[in-house]
């Protein structure tokens, strides 16, 4: 990849981050425990004897979802990134830079959903900014910062990972790709697979969150690190985790569960589900003694999960084994979701 070329859409690639962003982070501070890096969704700093995880994301609102549904998704995107820290999500600061065309009734519906989800998960909204501005447009209508808090023992991170730890995944790949595209472009799904198929795909929408997954995982002291497989999906998430912690991986591709409607979506629209954005897919690394118990607990809570591999030494590399054949895990760099969304947006 040309180091001077950014991706046309989506997140910047790791090479640019390492070359331009990471060396320029202002002053150093000994109270910063986890600084920005690929493969970790949050930063952590210490105040007195408390640890705070913090993450900032766009507030993503798609009016065609309906404002209640759109706000649900926007809220969960924001908090998933700190939930994977192992600390308890507690506070929200939110900036709403709204397009001029938003109506009072729409904003009220949006905010009622934010409030409802905040109450459900024990979160306090501490500050913000709300205004309509020329030039602002959907879906990026501002940004928000989520904060989680806890003790040192609660904090998870790559520093805890050891050789032999197991890798557990929830829900399987391409959750967000299927959930979003089926709701944004229902006619494409009906045309490709019928109304029943479109309905099944759109039902994936409310799987696009790891907040409940993380609440379960936090109960296990053997859970070392958690990651939400967002941009570039399962392969991107696994690569970034291994890179952040400087360890190797052995992944059994056939053990990764794929929900039937997602498999059909990938086949019909000809994309690799393992490379596709998958908000809602939690990847955890857990002590092998607790990995089976974790999967059993997910099952009791009706969350699909599986043990898909284990951690190796960095010298053994990052490997995917599929039907007895072995290949190196590399970062996909380009997520097929964006191309599909652009193609589907074009009028026939």
N, C-alpha and C positions, 0 to 999 in steps of 0.2 A: 504493500500500500504506500502511495506517495505520502510522505510525512507532512506535506503542506496542504493536503486535501482533506477536508472534513466530510463526514457522511452527509448525503443530501438531506436526510431526515433522521430524527432520533438522536440518541445520546452520542456524544463524542466518543471516539474509540480510546482504549487504554493508552496507546502510544502518545497521543496528544496530551492526555491528562498527565502522564509521567514527565513529559518534556516541558509543558507550559504551565499547567495549573499547580501541580504538587510542589515544585520548587519555590512557589510564590504564595505563601500562606501567612504573610504578615509576621508579627513577632512570635517567638517561641514562648511557650508557657508550660511550666512543669506540672500544672494541674490538668493539662490535657492528656487523657489516658489513651484514647483512640482518635487518631487524626484522620483526615480524608484519605481514602484509598479505594481502589476498585475491589469489589467483593464484600465490602462492608457497607451497609445501608445507613449507618448512623455514626455520629461522633460522640465521644464521651469525655466529660470533664468532671473533676471532683471539687465539691464544696464542703469543707469540714469533713464529716465522716459519711457524707452522702454522695452517690454517683448519679449523674444526670446524663441520659442519652438524648440527643437532639438530632432532628432531621428536618430539612426544608424541601418542599415539593410545590409544583404548580397546583392551584385549585382548578380541577378539571371538570367542567360542566358541559354536557352535551344536551341541549334543549330537546332534541328529538327523543331522548329517553323518557321525557317527562321530568319535571324539576325535582320531584321527590326521589325518583330512581337515580337521577344524575347526581344529586347531592349525596346519596348513600355511597355511590362509587367514589366521588371526590373525597369524602371523609375517610373512607377506608384506605384509599391510596396514601393519604397523608400519614395515617397512624401505623400502617403495616411496617414502615421502615424503622420505627423505634420499638415496636413490639418484639422484633427479632433480636433486640439487645438482651432480652431476658429480664430487663427492668419493667416496671409496671407503668403503662401509659397513664399520664395524669393531667397534662396541661396542653392547651392549644392557643396559639396566636395566629390570627388569620387576616389577610389583606384581600379585600374584594374590590378589584378594579373592573367594574361592570360595564358592559356595552350600553350605550344610550337607549337601546330598544327594550331593555328588560322592564317588565311591568311590576308594579307593587305586589300584585297577587303572586307572581312567579317568585319574587324574592322572598316573600313570606313563606311560600311552600318550601323553597330551598332551605331557608333558615330553620324552619320547624323540624326538618329532617336532621340537620346538623345537631340541633339541640337534643332530639330524641336519641340519636346514636351516642352522643356524648354522655347522656344520662345512663344509657344501657351499659357503657363500658367504664363508668366512673371517672369521666374526664371533665375538667373545668376549663371554660374558655376565658382566658385572663386578659386578653387585649386584642385590638384589631384596627382595621380601617375599612370603611365602606363608602364607596362613591361610584358614580357613573362618569365615564370619560370618553370623549371622542377618540377613536383609534383603537379602543379595546374591543375585543371580539371573542366569541366562543371558539374553541372550548377552554382556552387558557384565560380565566377571568380573575387572575391574581395568584397569590401564593399563600402558603401556610407553614408554620413551624410547629412540629409536635415535640413534646418533651415527656420522657419517661424518667422515673426516679426509683432508687432502691439502694441496697447495700452492696458492698464489694462482692459478697458471695453470690448475689443474684446475677451479676454481670457475666454475660457469655461473650466469647470472642475467639479469634483464631489462635491466641496464645495458649489456649487450653487443650487444643487438639493433639492427639498422640497417635502414633502408628498402631493400627489394629482397631481403631474406632470405626463404628459402622455408620453408613450413610442411609438416612431414611427420608423418603419423599412422600408428600401428600398430594392427592388429587390427580397427579400425572401432568403431562405437558399441555401447552396451548390452551390453557383455561381462558385467559383474557382474549386471545385471538378469536376463539370460538364465541365467547360470551358477547364481546363487543360487536364483531362483524354481523352476527345473526340478528342483533337488535338494531344496529345502524342500517343494515341492508337486507331486510327480511325478504324482499322480492328475489334477491340473488340466491338465497338459500331455498326458497320455494321453487324457483326455476330449476335449480340443480338437483334437489332431492325431495321436493314435495312439502306440503304444509306440516305434516307430522314431524318431519326432519327439522324444519325451521323451529317448531315449537320446542322440540327436545334440545336443540342448540341454544335457543334463547333462555332456557331454564338454567343453563350454566352461569348466567349473569351473576347470580348471588353467591357463587363460589369464589368470586374474585376478591377474596380477602383472606389474610392469614391471622387475623386477630383471635379467632377462636382456636385455631391450630396452636398459636403461641401460648395461649392461656393453659392449654393442656401440657405443652412441652415444658413450660416454666416449672411444673410440678416435679420434674425429674432432674435431680442434681447431676445426673450423668450426661445431660444435654450440654455439649460444649459450645456449639455455635449454630446459628440459624440464619437463613437467607431466603428472601422472597425472589422467586425466579421471574423477574420482570423482563427487561429488554434482553433480547436474544435467548430467552427461554431457559430450558433446563441445561443445555450445553453451556450457554453463556454463564449461568449462575454457578455451575460446578467449576468451570474454569476460573472464574473470578475468586471463588472461595479458596481454591487450592493456591492460586497466585498470591492472595492476601496473606495466607498462612505459611507459604513456602513448604507445602507438603505434596506428596503424590496421591493419585487416586486410581483405584481399579473399579470400574463401573460395569455391571452386567446389564446391558441394554434390555435384554429380554425380561428382566425383573421389574422394569419400570412400567407401572400400570398405565394404560391408555383407555380412557372412557370411550365406549363404542361410538357415540355421536361425534366425539372429537376425532377419532380415527377416520370416520366417514368424511368429516369436514376437510381434513388434510388430503384425503384421496381425491375428493371431488374438485378441490381448488388447487391441487398439485403444489403443496408446500410441505416442508419438513417440520412436523410438529415440535420436534426437540429443539429447534432454533427459534421458535415463535414466542412472542411475549406472553407471559403466563402469570400475571398478578393473581395470587391465590394459591400458587404452588409453593409450599414450604419445603426447603431442603434443610435437613438438620444433620449434624454430626454428633453422635452419641456413643458413650461408652458401650462396648459390646455386651456387657452384663445387663444393661437396661434397654437395649434396642428392641428386643422382643416385647417387653412390657409396654414400651411406648407405642408400638404398632397395635398391640391389643387394646390399649386405652383409646387410641384414635378410632378403632373399629367399634368400640362400645359407644362412642359419640357419633357414629355414623359418618366418619371421615375416612375416605379411601387412603390407604398408605401402604408402603412396602419398604423392606430393606433392599437396597439396590447395589451395594458395594461396600468398600472399606478404604480407609486411609493407609497409604504406604509412605515410605521415605521419599523425599524429594528426588533422590538419585534414580528412583525407579520410574519417574515420570507420571504423566496423567494419561490413563488408558481407558478405552472403551472396548469391551469384549462383546461381540454379537455373533451368535451361532458358531462359536469356537474361533472366530477370527478377531484379531486384535488390531486396533488402530489408535493413533494418538489423539487425545482430546485437544482441540484447538478452539479458540474463540470464534464464533460465527461472524462477528463484526457487523453484519447486515441482517436485520430482522425482517422476515418476509411479511409481517403484518403491514408495514407501511406501504409496501408496493401493492398489496391486495386492497388496502383501503383506498389508495389513489386510483387503482383500476376500477373499483366498484363505484367510485364517486363520479366517474365519467359517464355522461349520458349516452345511452345506446344509439 
